[in-house]
Amino acid sequence: MSARKVGSVEPLEQPVTVEARQTRLTLNPEAVSLHKGGIEFRSQTAFAPWVEMTLTLQSPVDGTRVNCTGVVVDCQGNKHVGYHVSMVFTSMSKQAEARLNTLVQTSAI
């Protein structure tokens, strides 16, 4: 799997849950940009680079869920305006990768 930059993306329609060891976020769909190899989101919580996190994504079409593991590769911002977090997905099963590809396509990426 490879990461790529995407110009404009349509937001998801369901909340996204992001979990690190001691942090659990439920993100508004407008705060999330889903890519084939990763995810970007706005957060009020900062994350250190190379922190491994677990995500649960839900399809707006059929409600299926995809559990993903990822690593934070960038986190910029501050506590006043929030943080822009970029993650790449790691160690995905073929089944999870296929579901993620379906989610990316339904998000008009």
ABEGO torsion letter per residue (X at the ends): XBBBBBBBBBBBABBBBBBBAABBBBBBAAABBBBAABBBBBBABBBBBGBBBBBBBBBAAAGBBBBBBBBBABBBEBAAAEBBBBBBBBGBBAAAAAAAAAAAAAAGX
